[in-house]
Protein backbone atom coordinates (compact mmCIF):
# COMPACT_ATOMS: atom_id res chain seq x y z
CA UNK A 1 0.00 0.00 0.00
CA UNK A 2 2.82 2.43 0.88
CA UNK A 3 4.48 2.05 -2.52
CA UNK A 4 1.21 2.95 -4.27
CA UNK A 5 0.94 6.11 -2.16
CA UNK A 6 4.55 6.99 -3.00
CA UNK A 7 3.89 6.53 -6.70
CA UNK A 8 0.75 8.67 -6.47
CA UNK A 9 2.69 11.35 -4.59
CA UNK A 10 5.41 11.20 -7.25
CA UNK A 11 2.88 11.94 -9.98
CA UNK A 12 1.62 14.93 -7.98
CA UNK A 13 5.22 16.15 -7.62
CA UNK A 14 5.89 15.70 -11.34
CA UNK A 15 2.64 17.45 -12.20
CA UNK A 16 3.81 20.32 -10.04
CA UNK A 17 7.08 20.67 -11.99
CA UNK A 18 5.15 22.34 -14.81
CA UNK A 19 3.79 24.97 -12.44
CA UNK A 20 7.20 25.52 -10.82
CA UNK A 21 8.87 25.72 -14.23
CA UNK A 22 6.31 28.23 -15.44
CA UNK A 23 7.09 30.42 -12.41
CA UNK A 24 10.88 30.16 -12.81
CA UNK A 25 10.96 31.22 -16.47
CA UNK A 26 9.25 34.50 -15.60
CA UNK A 27 12.45 35.41 -13.76
CA UNK A 28 15.30 33.42 -15.43
CA UNK A 29 16.54 32.32 -18.82
CA UNK A 30 16.17 28.69 -19.88
CA UNK A 31 19.86 27.77 -19.46
CA UNK A 32 20.19 29.42 -16.04
CA UNK A 33 16.98 27.80 -14.81
CA UNK A 34 17.99 24.36 -16.07
CA UNK A 35 21.49 24.63 -14.55
CA UNK A 36 20.17 25.69 -11.14
CA UNK A 37 17.61 22.89 -11.14
CA UNK A 38 20.15 20.19 -11.84
CA UNK A 39 22.96 21.58 -9.73
CA UNK A 40 20.52 21.20 -6.82
CA UNK A 41 19.27 17.82 -8.06
CA UNK A 42 22.80 16.44 -8.56
CA UNK A 43 23.83 17.21 -4.99
CA UNK A 44 20.59 15.75 -3.62
CA UNK A 45 20.88 12.60 -5.76
CA UNK A 46 24.52 12.11 -4.79
CA UNK A 47 23.51 12.22 -1.12
CA UNK A 48 20.59 9.84 -1.73
CA UNK A 49 22.79 7.40 -3.64
CA UNK A 50 25.33 7.19 -0.81
CA UNK A 51 22.50 6.92 1.74
CA UNK A 52 20.61 4.12 -0.02
CA UNK A 53 23.39 2.26 -1.86
CA UNK A 54 26.42 3.02 0.30
CA UNK A 55 28.47 4.33 -2.64
CA UNK A 56 28.27 5.71 -6.15
CA UNK A 57 29.30 2.83 -8.38
CA UNK A 58 32.04 3.65 -10.85
CA UNK A 59 30.79 3.10 -14.41
CA UNK A 60 32.80 0.83 -16.71
CA UNK A 61 34.70 2.49 -19.53
CA UNK A 62 32.16 1.31 -22.13
CA UNK A 63 29.43 3.39 -20.44
CA UNK A 64 31.23 6.72 -20.46
CA UNK A 65 29.83 7.80 -23.81
CA UNK A 66 26.28 6.52 -23.11
CA UNK A 67 26.26 8.36 -19.76
CA UNK A 68 27.42 11.55 -21.48
CA UNK A 69 24.60 11.11 -23.99
CA UNK A 70 22.13 10.58 -21.13
CA UNK A 71 23.16 13.94 -19.71
CA UNK A 72 22.99 15.55 -23.16
CA UNK A 73 19.53 14.26 -24.05
CA UNK A 74 17.56 13.81 -20.83
CA UNK A 75 19.04 16.70 -18.83
CA UNK A 76 20.60 19.32 -21.14
CA UNK A 77 18.33 19.18 -24.20
CA UNK A 78 15.13 18.19 -22.39
CA UNK A 79 15.35 20.98 -19.84
CA UNK A 80 16.38 23.70 -22.26
CA UNK A 81 13.33 22.78 -24.34
CA UNK A 82 11.21 22.49 -21.16
CA UNK A 83 12.00 25.93 -19.76
CA UNK A 84 12.01 27.60 -23.19
CA UNK A 85 8.59 26.16 -23.99
CA UNK A 86 7.07 27.16 -20.66
CA UNK A 87 7.79 30.82 -21.43
CA UNK A 88 4.83 30.82 -23.82
CA UNK A 89 2.91 27.55 -23.29
CA UNK A 90 0.54 27.16 -20.34
CA UNK A 91 1.50 24.48 -17.82
CA UNK A 92 -1.51 22.24 -18.50
CA UNK A 93 -1.02 22.24 -22.27
CA UNK A 94 2.70 21.59 -21.86
CA UNK A 95 2.03 18.58 -19.64
CA UNK A 96 -0.33 17.05 -22.22
CA UNK A 97 2.18 17.47 -25.03
CA UNK A 98 4.88 15.82 -22.92
CA UNK A 99 2.41 13.04 -22.13
CA UNK A 100 3.39 11.75 -25.58
CA UNK A 101 6.67 10.48 -24.08
CA UNK A 102 5.59 6.80 -23.81
CA UNK A 103 4.30 6.87 -27.39
CA UNK A 104 7.59 8.31 -28.65
CA UNK A 105 9.52 5.68 -26.68
CA UNK A 106 7.39 2.90 -28.23
CA UNK A 107 8.07 4.28 -31.71
CA UNK A 108 11.77 4.65 -30.95
CA UNK A 109 11.99 1.09 -29.64
CA UNK A 110 10.39 -0.13 -32.87
CA UNK A 111 12.75 1.94 -35.00
CA UNK A 112 16.03 1.28 -33.19
CA UNK A 113 15.49 -2.02 -31.36
CA UNK A 114 13.06 -3.65 -33.81
CA UNK A 115 10.41 -4.07 -31.08
CA UNK A 116 7.18 -5.32 -32.69
CA UNK A 117 4.43 -2.75 -33.19
CA UNK A 118 1.12 -4.55 -32.68
CA UNK A 119 -2.25 -3.36 -33.93
CA UNK A 120 -3.16 -2.36 -30.39
CA UNK A 121 -0.04 -0.22 -30.03
CA UNK A 122 -0.62 1.25 -33.47
CA UNK A 123 -4.16 2.26 -32.43
CA UNK A 124 -2.90 3.78 -29.18
CA UNK A 125 -0.20 5.75 -30.97
CA UNK A 126 -2.74 7.03 -33.48
CA UNK A 127 -5.14 8.20 -30.75
CA UNK A 128 -2.32 9.91 -28.83
CA UNK A 129 -1.06 11.74 -31.90
CA UNK A 130 -4.59 12.86 -32.77
CA UNK A 131 -5.07 14.11 -29.20
CA UNK A 132 -1.72 15.92 -29.30
CA UNK A 133 -2.75 17.59 -32.57
CA UNK A 134 -5.94 18.85 -30.91
CA UNK A 135 -3.98 20.15 -27.89
CA UNK A 136 -1.18 21.77 -29.90
CA UNK A 137 -3.55 23.42 -32.39
CA UNK A 138 -5.98 24.55 -29.69
CA UNK A 139 -8.80 22.54 -31.25
CA UNK A 140 -8.04 23.29 -34.92
CA UNK A 141 -5.75 20.53 -36.32
CA UNK A 142 -5.94 22.13 -39.80
CA UNK A 143 -3.57 24.76 -38.42
CA UNK A 144 -0.88 22.09 -38.24
CA UNK A 145 -1.23 21.39 -41.96
CA UNK A 146 -0.63 25.09 -42.58
CA UNK A 147 2.47 24.98 -40.38
CA UNK A 148 0.83 27.31 -37.89
CA UNK A 149 2.49 26.02 -34.73
CA UNK A 150 3.88 28.21 -31.97
CA UNK A 151 7.57 28.05 -31.05
CA UNK A 152 6.64 27.06 -27.50
CA UNK A 153 4.77 24.00 -28.73
CA UNK A 154 7.76 23.04 -30.88
CA UNK A 155 10.01 23.29 -27.83
CA UNK A 156 7.67 20.94 -25.95
CA UNK A 157 7.83 18.45 -28.83
CA UNK A 158 11.61 18.77 -28.51
CA UNK A 159 11.19 17.57 -24.91
CA UNK A 160 9.43 14.46 -26.22
CA UNK A 161 12.20 13.64 -28.69
CA UNK A 162 14.89 14.27 -26.07
CA UNK A 163 13.19 12.01 -23.52
CA UNK A 164 12.82 9.26 -26.09
CA UNK A 165 16.59 9.34 -26.64
CA UNK A 166 17.25 9.40 -22.88
CA UNK A 167 14.92 6.46 -22.23
CA UNK A 168 16.33 4.28 -25.00
CA UNK A 169 19.92 5.03 -23.93
CA UNK A 170 18.96 4.29 -20.34
CA UNK A 171 18.17 0.68 -21.26
CA UNK A 172 21.84 0.20 -22.06
CA UNK A 173 23.27 2.06 -19.08
CA UNK A 174 20.97 0.42 -16.51
CA UNK A 175 22.20 -3.03 -17.42
CA UNK A 176 25.38 -2.18 -15.49
CA UNK A 177 24.32 0.62 -13.13
CA UNK A 178 21.38 1.01 -10.76
CA UNK A 179 18.70 3.47 -11.90
CA UNK A 180 19.65 5.83 -9.05
CA UNK A 181 23.34 5.79 -9.95
CA UNK A 182 22.60 6.25 -13.66
CA UNK A 183 20.29 9.19 -12.90
CA UNK A 184 22.90 10.76 -10.62
CA UNK A 185 25.58 10.57 -13.31
CA UNK A 186 23.18 11.87 -15.98
CA UNK A 187 22.19 14.84 -13.80
CA UNK A 188 25.82 15.66 -13.02
CA UNK A 189 26.85 15.53 -16.69
CA UNK A 190 23.81 17.56 -17.71
CA UNK A 191 24.55 20.23 -15.09
CA UNK A 192 28.14 20.53 -16.33
CA UNK A 193 26.96 20.85 -19.94
CA UNK A 194 24.51 23.57 -18.90
CA UNK A 195 27.06 25.61 -16.92
CA UNK A 196 28.77 27.30 -19.91
CA UNK A 197 25.58 28.43 -21.69
CA UNK A 198 24.08 29.47 -18.33
CA UNK A 199 27.10 31.69 -17.57
CA UNK A 200 26.87 33.22 -21.05
CA UNK A 201 23.17 33.88 -20.45
CA UNK A 202 23.93 35.79 -17.24
CA UNK A 203 23.74 33.14 -14.54
CA UNK A 204 25.39 35.35 -11.90
CA UNK A 205 22.89 38.17 -12.32
CA UNK A 206 19.99 35.72 -12.49
CA UNK A 207 21.00 34.15 -9.17
CA UNK A 208 21.60 37.52 -7.52
CA UNK A 209 18.23 38.95 -8.55
CA UNK A 210 16.06 35.83 -8.27
CA UNK A 211 12.93 36.28 -6.18
CA UNK A 212 11.97 34.05 -3.23
CA UNK A 213 9.27 32.50 -5.47
CA UNK A 214 11.90 31.61 -8.06
CA UNK A 215 14.21 30.03 -5.48
CA UNK A 216 11.34 28.12 -3.93
CA UNK A 217 10.37 26.82 -7.37
CA UNK A 218 13.97 25.82 -8.16
CA UNK A 219 14.28 23.97 -4.85
CA UNK A 220 11.00 22.21 -5.61
CA UNK A 221 12.24 21.23 -9.09
CA UNK A 222 15.64 20.07 -7.88
CA UNK A 223 14.72 18.33 -4.63
CA UNK A 224 11.11 17.17 -4.96
CA UNK A 225 10.58 17.04 -8.71
CA UNK A 226 13.95 15.46 -9.48
CA UNK A 227 15.67 13.75 -6.52
CA UNK A 228 12.65 12.58 -4.51
CA UNK A 229 10.49 11.94 -7.59
CA UNK A 230 13.06 9.75 -9.35
CA UNK A 231 13.87 7.86 -6.17
CA UNK A 232 10.25 7.04 -5.36
CA UNK A 233 9.46 6.15 -8.96
CA UNK A 234 12.38 3.74 -9.27
CA UNK A 235 11.38 2.24 -5.93
CA UNK A 236 7.98 1.58 -7.50
CA UNK A 237 9.60 0.03 -10.57
CA UNK A 238 11.68 -2.22 -8.30
CA UNK A 239 8.70 -3.41 -6.25
CA UNK A 240 5.93 -3.52 -8.87
CA UNK A 241 7.79 -3.80 -12.18
CA UNK A 242 8.05 -1.17 -14.93
CA UNK A 243 4.65 -1.90 -16.50
CA UNK A 244 2.58 -1.48 -13.32
CA UNK A 245 4.59 1.50 -12.08
CA UNK A 246 4.52 3.12 -15.52
CA UNK A 247 0.72 3.24 -15.55
CA UNK A 248 0.87 5.95 -12.86
CA UNK A 249 2.66 8.32 -15.26
CA UNK A 250 -0.65 8.84 -17.03
CA UNK A 251 -1.74 10.83 -13.97
CA UNK A 252 0.97 13.50 -14.40
CA UNK A 253 -0.93 15.67 -16.92
CA UNK A 254 -4.12 15.28 -14.87
CA UNK A 255 -2.40 16.66 -11.77
CA UNK A 256 -0.62 19.32 -13.85
CA UNK A 257 -3.91 20.63 -15.25
CA UNK A 258 -5.55 20.60 -11.82
CA UNK A 259 -2.61 22.37 -10.15
CA UNK A 260 -2.34 24.90 -12.99
CA UNK A 261 -6.03 25.75 -12.58
CA UNK A 262 -5.64 26.04 -8.80
CA UNK A 263 -2.32 27.90 -8.58
CA UNK A 264 -1.95 29.72 -11.91
CA UNK A 265 -5.64 30.28 -12.70
CA UNK A 266 -5.26 28.50 -16.05
CA UNK A 267 -8.77 27.58 -17.23
CA UNK A 268 -8.86 24.24 -19.13
CA UNK A 269 -10.53 24.69 -22.53
CA UNK A 270 -12.81 22.11 -24.16
CA UNK A 271 -10.14 21.36 -26.78
CA UNK A 272 -7.56 20.82 -24.04
CA UNK A 273 -9.81 18.36 -22.22
CA UNK A 274 -10.79 16.52 -25.42
CA UNK A 275 -7.26 16.33 -26.77
CA UNK A 276 -5.87 15.43 -23.36
CA UNK A 277 -8.36 12.60 -22.98
CA UNK A 278 -7.34 11.19 -26.38
CA UNK A 279 -3.65 11.45 -25.46
CA UNK A 280 -4.08 9.65 -22.13
CA UNK A 281 -6.34 6.92 -23.55
CA UNK A 282 -3.90 6.39 -26.39
CA UNK A 283 -0.95 6.14 -24.01
CA UNK A 284 -2.79 3.59 -21.87
CA UNK A 285 -3.57 1.48 -24.97
CA UNK A 286 0.02 1.78 -26.21
CA UNK A 287 1.42 0.58 -22.88
CA UNK A 288 -0.93 -2.40 -22.47
N, C-alpha and C positions, 0 to 999 in steps of 0.2 A: 504493500500500500504506500509506503514512504517513497519508493522510487517513482511511482506514478505522480505523486504530489510534486516531487522534485522536477520531473519532466514538465508538468503543467506550469510550475513556477518559471522554468527556463523559457517556455514559450511566451509567458508574460514579459519576462526580461528582454527577450529578443524583439518582441513587438514594441517595447519601449525604446529600443535603440533608434527607431525611425523618428520618434518624437525628440529624443535627445540630440540626434544628428541634425534635425531641422533647426533646433535652437542654437547649436554650435555654429552652423554656417552663417548665421546672422551676424556673427562677431569675428569669424576667422576664415582664412582661405582653406581650400580643400587639403593642400599638402600639410599645412600647419596643424589642422584639425586631425588628420589621419596620423601624423607623427605623434602628437600628444596622446592620442588614444592608445596607440600600440607601444609607446614607451611605458605608459602606465601598465598596460596589459602584460607586457614582457616581464616586468619586475614581479607582478602578481603571479604569473604562471610559473616563473622560476621558483618562487617561494612555495607554491602549491606542489610543484613537481618534487622538490626535495622533501616536503612534508609527507606526501603520499607514497612516493616511490623510493625515498632515501637518497637518491642521486639523480643527476641528469645524464642519462646514458650517452656515451660518445658514439656518434653515427659512424658506420663504416665508410671508407673512402668512396665506395660506389654510390653512396647516397648524397654526397656533397652537392652535386649539380641538381638532383631532384629537390633537395631541401631549399636550395637557392631559388628554384622555380616555384616552389610552394610560396615562399615569401614574395616573389614577384607577382604571382597571379592572385592568390587569395588574400594577401595583405596590401601590397603596394597598389596594384591595379584596381582591385575590388574597391578599396576604400577611397581612392581618388575619384573613381566613378560615383561611389556612394555619396560622398560629401558634395561633389560638384552637382549631381542630380538633385539633391535635396535643396539646393538654392532656389530652384524654380518649381519642383514637383512636390505636391502635398504628401505628407507622410503616409496616409492611407493608400493613395494611388501607387506610391513607390513600393510599398510592401506587397501589393498585388502583382506588380510587374516582376519583382524579385521572387515571388512565389513560383515563377516558372523554373526555378533552379532544378528541381527533380526531373522535370521534363527535358531540360537541356542536358543533364547528366545521362539520362536514358539514351538520348540521341547520340551523345558523345561516346558512350559505351558501345553502341551499335557501330559507330563509325570507326573507332580506334581499336576496340577489343573484339569486334565481330559478335557482340552479344545479340541473340535473336530478338527481333522486334515482332511480337505477336500482334494479332488483330486487336486484342484488348488494349495493348499498349498504344497501338496506332490510333485507336479511337480516343483514348485518354489524351494523347498528345494533340490530336486535332481539336478536341474540346478546349484544352488549355490555351492553345494558340488563338482560337477564336475569341475566348474570353479576354486574353491579353490585348487582342486587337480592339475590342470594345472599350477596355480600360484606357489604353494608350490614346485612342482617338476620341475619347470622351463621348462614346456612343455613336460615332459616325465613321465606321471602318473604311468608307470610300476615301476619307482623307488620307489614309495610308497609301492608297493606290496613286494619289496625287503627290506623294512624298511630303505631305504636310504633317511632319512630326517634330515636336519641340526638341531642343537640344537636351533638356533635362531628361526626357523619356529615353533618348538615345544613350545617355550616360547610364541610366538604370538598366538598359539592355546590356550595356558593357559590363555591369555587375554580374549579370547572368552568365555571360560568356567567361568572365574571369573565374567565377565560382565553379563552373564546369571543369575548367582546366585544373583548378586547385583540387577538386574532388577526385578526378581521375588520376592525378599525380599522387594523391594521398594513398591510393590503393597500393602503390609500389612502396612508398616510404614506410607505411604502417605494417608491412610484412616483417620489418626489422626493428622498428621503434614503436613504443606505446603511443596511443593517440595523444596523450598529454605531452609526452616528450616531443613528438612531431609538431604539435601545435606551438609549443614553446619555442622551438627552433625557427619555425615559420614566422612567428610574430617578431622574434629578434631580428631575423634577416630583413623582414619587411620594414621594421622601424629604421634600421640602418639605411635601407634604400630610400626611405622617405626623408631622411635628415637633410641631405643636400638640397633637394627642391624646396623643403620647408624653410631652410635658412635663406634661400634666394627669394622666397615669397615674403620674408619678413617675420620669421618665427619669433625673434626676440621681442619685437614690438607687439606682436599678437599675444604673447604670454604676459607681457607687462601691462597691457591694457584690457586683458580679458575680464569680463564681469563675473561676479559670483555665480550667476546662472550658467555661464559658459563652463566654468571650472566644475561645477556640480554635474553638468551634463557629461563632461569629459571623464570625470571619475566614474560616473554611471557606466559609460561606454567601455572604459578600460577594465574596471573591476567587476561589475555585475554583468554587463552585456558580453564581455569577452572571457575573462578568467573564470568567474563562477558559472556562467552559462555553458561554456565548453566542458568544464569539469563535470557538471551535473548531467549534461547530455551524454557524454561518453560513459558515465556511470550507468545511465539507462541502456545504452548500447551493450555494455558488458553484461548487465543482468537480464535484459529482455531480448537482446538481439537487434540488429540494425533495422529489420523490417518493422517490428512492433514499436520500437522507439521512434523510427522515422515518421510514423503516422502522426505523431504529435506536432510535427513541423507545419502541418496544414493549419494549425491554430494560430500561427504567428501573424498572418495578415488580418485575421479576425480580431486579435487583441490590438494590433496596430491601428486598425480603423476605429475601434472603440476608444482607445486611449487618445487618438488624435481628435476625436469628437469631444472628449471630456476635457482635455488639457489645452488643445490648440483651437478649439471651436471650428474644426473642419467638418462641414456637413456632408455626409455621404450622399452622392447623387444616385439616381435610379440606374444610370449606366454603370456606375462604379459597383453597385450591388449586383447587377446582372452579370457584368463581366467577371467580377470577383467570384461569384458562385460558379460560373463555368470553369474558371481557372482551378478552383479548389476541387471541384468534382473531377475534372480531368486529371489533376495530379493524383487524386486517390485511385482512380482507375489505372493510371500508368504504373503506380507502385504496388498494385495487387499482386 
